[in-house]
Amino acid sequence: MQRKGIRQRVKILKILTQFEFISGQSIANSCNISRIAVWKHINYLKDNGVKIDTHSNKGYSFIDFGNRLLPEIIELKLPKGSLVKDIIYFDSVDSTNNAAKRVLKEGSLAIAEQQSRGRGRGGKEWKSQKYKDLLFSLTISPNVPYYYLPIFNIIGALSVARALNKLFKIGAKTKWPNDVLIGGKKVSGILIEFVAELNLIDKLIMGIGVDVNSKPKISNSSSMASVLKENNLDRLSILIAIIDELDSLIELVEKKNFNKIKSIWNKYSFDFKKRVRVVEFERNIIGSSGGIDSYGNLIVCKGSKIGAVYPTESIKIIK
């Protein structure tokens, strides 16, 4: 029933955005529902932040989508053929990854305006501000061996960096394994969790957080608004651009075109060919970053030893 209501509101929004004014009866006829149902759906949208005006003798007029990332609005803007098939929206949730795990359905997008227990890699807390940032998790079924798990951190970070650069030409870079940096400061991170069966990844949850309009208090972090010196950046356009990039990159994984992914990573990598320090089992290993291997692991070149691969999550750039 809820899904049916979302579909009807998507149709209503599509109609509203095509006309300066349109009557409730015209909407009802187009959607094959009653005028009372139209009224209820429009009131629902208005109660959730969508700005719609009512004019006597003219009908309804659409103003803007407001500041919430409602399923109806996201679905209206999704690219054709997107891997996103279902959208689960939360005003507040413990974490979108946890929400996705409770459903564990391929193609589901769990999105929240706020998280009470947001986290990054290693259980680190991920703080965000309500209605300010992007917090979402996508469930996919990649059907590849579990040792390809790191490649999903890679495509998650690349999807964000490429989307931000296309929208803002801002010079976003990726830092192995799962960060997106602008000007050397972190604006986004990825958290991957998965379920494996018979050595294959059956379901994978890709959690993505992007600091959009908030003001991070950590010294090595920033946000899009801070970098661009603007307020109220459009989170919806950023979300749709990221999903569009994810669609393309996951298609490369499905086609097992890992060389293409490696090439894209090297183009966007902040640490590629730089001197790095890798911390592995309490040892410091210093070398130069050689990019990634086909699985998404970091390659570190040490003197005459070329191509040592480290799946560790701890890497620092040596200036």
PEZIMO-V616184 format. One record per residue. RES is the residue in one letter. SS is DSSP state (hx for helix, st for strand, lp for the rest). OMEGA is omega in degrees with one decimal (none if undefined). D_LAST is the distance of its C-alpha to the last C-alpha in Angstrom with 2 decimals. Layout:
RES:SS:OMEGA:D_LAST / RES:SS:OMEGA:D_LAST
This chain:
M:lp:179.7:56.93 / Q:hx:-179.6:53.57 / R:hx:178.5:52.26 / K:hx:178.4:55.40 / G:hx:178.2:54.88 / I:hx:180.0:51.31 / R:hx:179.7:52.62 / Q:hx:179.7:55.33 / R:hx:174.0:52.98 / V:hx:178.5:50.70 / K:hx:-179.7:53.84 / I:hx:178.6:54.79 / L:hx:179.4:51.40 / K:hx:178.7:51.52 / I:hx:-177.6:54.98 / L:hx:-177.2:54.11 / T:lp:-178.7:51.18 / Q:lp:-175.5:53.55 / F:lp:174.6:56.19 / E:lp:174.8:56.50 / F:lp:175.2:59.22 / I:st:-176.5:60.72 / S:lp:177.3:63.44 / G:hx:-179.8:63.23 / Q:hx:177.7:66.06 / S:hx:177.1:64.27 / I:hx:179.9:61.21 / A:hx:179.9:63.56 / N:hx:-178.4:65.29 / S:hx:-177.0:62.07 / C:hx:-179.2:60.72 / N:lp:176.2:64.14 / I:lp:-178.1:64.00 / S:lp:176.0:66.10 / R:hx:177.5:65.49 / I:hx:178.4:65.16 / A:hx:176.5:62.32 / V:hx:-179.8:60.63 / W:hx:179.8:61.04 / K:hx:-179.6:59.57 / H:hx:179.8:56.52 / I:hx:176.5:55.87 / N:hx:176.8:56.26 / Y:hx:-179.6:53.79 / L:hx:179.9:51.21 / K:hx:178.8:51.93 / D:hx:-179.5:51.67 / N:lp:167.7:48.18 / G:lp:178.5:46.90 / V:lp:-175.8:47.98 / K:st:-179.8:49.70 / I:st:178.6:53.10 / D:st:175.7:56.00 / T:st:-178.1:59.68 / H:st:178.0:62.19 / S:lp:177.4:65.95 / N:lp:179.0:67.63 / K:lp:-179.1:64.34 / G:st:-175.6:62.50 / Y:st:172.1:58.79 / S:st:-179.3:55.90 / F:st:177.9:52.24 / I:st:173.9:49.83 / D:st:-174.1:46.41 / F:lp:-177.2:44.81 / G:lp:-170.9:43.68 / N:lp:179.7:40.54 / R:lp:-177.9:41.08 / L:lp:-177.4:39.96 / L:lp:177.7:43.43 / P:hx:-178.9:44.22 / E:hx:-177.4:46.77 / I:hx:179.1:44.27 / I:hx:-178.1:41.61 / E:hx:179.1:44.32 / L:hx:-173.6:45.66 / K:hx:-177.1:42.33 / L:lp:174.6:41.25 / P:lp:177.7:40.83 / K:lp:179.4:43.86 / G:lp:-178.7:43.64 / S:lp:176.8:40.73 / L:lp:176.9:40.09 / V:lp:-177.7:40.63 / K:lp:-178.0:44.28 / D:st:-176.9:44.65 / I:st:179.5:42.97 / I:st:-173.1:43.15 / Y:st:177.2:42.47 / F:st:170.5:41.90 / D:lp:174.6:41.94 / S:lp:-178.9:40.30 / V:st:178.4:39.51 / D:lp:170.5:37.83 / S:lp:-179.2:35.29 / T:hx:175.8:35.69 / N:hx:177.3:34.77 / N:hx:178.8:37.59 / A:hx:179.0:39.90 / A:hx:179.1:39.17 / K:hx:179.9:39.85 / R:hx:178.7:43.18 / V:hx:178.5:44.22 / L:lp:-179.1:42.36 / K:lp:-178.8:43.80 / E:lp:177.9:42.30 / G:lp:-179.7:41.36 / S:st:177.1:41.36 / L:st:175.8:38.89 / A:st:-176.5:38.67 / I:st:-176.7:37.41 / A:st:175.0:37.45 / E:lp:-179.1:37.18 / Q:lp:175.4:35.99 / Q:st:176.8:35.01 / S:lp:-179.9:36.05 / R:lp:177.4:34.05 / G:lp:-177.2:31.19 / R:st:174.7:28.53 / G:lp:179.8:25.37 / R:hx:177.9:24.14 / G:hx:179.0:25.00 / G:hx:179.6:27.60 / K:lp:-178.4:25.25 / E:st:175.7:27.24 / W:lp:-178.4:26.84 / K:lp:178.5:28.36 / S:lp:-179.2:29.86 / Q:lp:-173.3:32.50 / K:lp:-179.6:35.87 / Y:lp:-176.7:36.56 / K:lp:-169.3:33.08 / D:lp:175.1:30.81 / L:st:-179.4:31.17 / L:st:-177.5:31.94 / F:st:178.4:33.52 / S:st:-179.0:34.03 / L:st:178.9:35.50 / T:st:177.7:37.57 / I:st:176.6:37.83 / S:lp:-172.1:39.56 / P:lp:178.6:37.44 / N:lp:174.6:39.64 / V:lp:178.6:36.98 / P:st:-174.6:36.29 / Y:hx:-179.1:34.25 / Y:hx:171.9:31.53 / Y:hx:-177.7:30.58 / L:lp:-177.3:29.62 / P:hx:-177.5:25.81 / I:hx:-179.5:26.59 / F:hx:168.3:27.92 / N:hx:-177.9:24.66 / I:hx:-176.4:23.33 / I:hx:175.3:26.26 / G:hx:179.0:26.23 / A:hx:179.6:22.71 / L:hx:-178.9:23.54 / S:hx:179.4:26.79 / V:hx:-177.7:25.24 / A:hx:-178.3:22.55 / R:hx:179.3:25.23 / A:hx:-179.0:27.78 / L:hx:-179.8:25.71 / N:hx:178.4:24.80 / K:hx:-178.0:28.46 / L:hx:-169.7:29.75 / F:hx:-176.9:27.42 / K:lp:-167.5:25.31 / I:lp:178.0:22.36 / G:lp:177.9:19.40 / A:lp:-179.6:19.06 / K:st:175.4:16.67 / T:st:175.4:17.01 / K:st:-177.2:14.66 / W:lp:3.4:16.27 / P:lp:-164.7:18.80 / N:lp:-176.4:20.33 / D:st:171.6:18.40 / V:st:-176.1:18.57 / L:st:168.7:16.09 / I:st:-176.6:16.83 / G:lp:179.5:14.41 / G:lp:-179.5:11.90 / K:st:-175.4:14.81 / K:st:174.5:17.16 / V:st:-176.7:20.66 / S:st:176.4:22.14 / G:st:-177.2:22.42 / I:st:174.3:24.77 / L:st:-177.9:27.01 / I:st:171.1:29.11 / E:st:-173.8:32.32 / F:st:172.3:35.02 / V:st:-178.6:38.47 / A:st:174.6:39.16 / E:st:179.6:42.59 / L:lp:177.3:43.43 / N:lp:176.0:39.77 / L:st:174.9:39.39 / I:st:-178.0:37.53 / D:st:177.2:40.53 / K:st:178.9:39.04 / L:st:178.4:35.42 / I:st:178.4:34.32 / M:st:177.8:31.23 / G:st:-179.0:30.31 / I:st:174.0:28.25 / G:st:177.9:27.28 / V:st:174.8:26.14 / D:lp:-175.1:25.80 / V:lp:-175.6:27.96 / N:lp:-179.4:29.85 / S:lp:176.8:28.83 / K:lp:-178.8:26.68 / P:lp:-178.7:24.24 / K:lp:179.0:23.91 / I:lp:-170.8:20.66 / S:lp:-177.2:17.75 / N:lp:179.1:15.35 / S:st:177.6:18.35 / S:lp:177.2:20.33 / S:lp:179.4:23.44 / M:hx:-179.5:24.87 / A:hx:179.6:27.23 / S:hx:-178.6:24.61 / V:hx:-176.5:22.53 / L:hx:-177.7:25.75 / K:lp:177.0:27.43 / E:lp:175.8:30.49 / N:lp:174.2:32.69 / N:lp:172.4:34.52 / L:lp:-176.1:32.71 / D:lp:-178.8:34.89 / R:hx:-177.5:33.78 / L:hx:-178.9:36.45 / S:hx:177.7:35.16 / I:hx:178.5:31.65 / L:hx:-178.0:33.23 / I:hx:178.6:35.45 / A:hx:178.4:32.68 / I:hx:179.2:30.65 / I:hx:178.3:33.85 / D:hx:177.9:34.55 / E:hx:178.2:31.19 / L:hx:177.8:31.78 / D:hx:-177.6:35.22 / S:hx:-176.3:33.88 / L:hx:177.6:31.13 / I:hx:174.9:33.50 / E:hx:176.3:35.99 / L:hx:176.9:33.56 / V:hx:-179.6:33.37 / E:hx:178.6:37.17 / K:lp:-178.7:37.47 / K:lp:177.5:34.99 / N:lp:-175.3:33.03 / F:hx:177.2:29.75 / N:hx:177.1:28.63 / K:hx:178.9:28.78 / I:hx:177.7:26.67 / K:hx:-179.1:24.01 / S:hx:178.8:24.11 / I:hx:179.7:23.78 / W:hx:-179.4:20.85 / N:hx:179.5:18.89 / K:hx:-175.4:19.77 / Y:hx:-171.8:18.48 / S:st:176.5:15.55 / F:lp:-174.2:12.23 / D:lp:-176.8:10.61 / F:lp:179.4:13.04 / K:lp:176.5:12.13 / K:lp:174.8:8.39 / R:st:-177.1:7.30 / V:st:172.2:8.50 / R:st:178.2:10.37 / V:st:176.8:13.91 / V:st:-177.9:16.39 / E:st:179.3:19.86 / F:lp:176.6:22.96 / E:lp:174.7:21.24 / R:st:173.8:19.41 / N:st:-180.0:15.69 / I:st:-176.9:15.16 / I:st:178.9:12.11 / G:st:176.6:12.27 / S:st:-178.8:11.58 / S:st:177.3:12.99 / G:st:-178.7:16.41 / G:st:-176.9:17.43 / I:st:173.0:20.44 / D:lp:-175.7:23.82 / S:lp:-179.3:27.16 / Y:lp:-177.7:27.18 / G:lp:176.4:23.86 / N:lp:179.5:22.14 / L:st:173.8:18.56 / I:st:178.0:18.49 / V:st:179.7:16.08 / C:st:-177.2:16.61 / K:st:178.3:16.67 / G:lp:-179.3:17.88 / S:lp:179.3:21.43 / K:st:-176.3:21.58 / I:st:170.9:21.00 / G:st:172.8:21.26 / A:st:-174.6:21.14 / V:st:-179.3:21.53 / Y:st:177.7:20.38 / P:lp:-178.4:22.20 / T:lp:179.6:20.34 / E:lp:-175.1:19.26 / S:lp:179.6:16.29 / I:st:177.4:12.85 / K:st:176.5:9.38 / I:st:177.5:6.20 / I:lp:-177.3:3.77 / K:lp:none:0.00
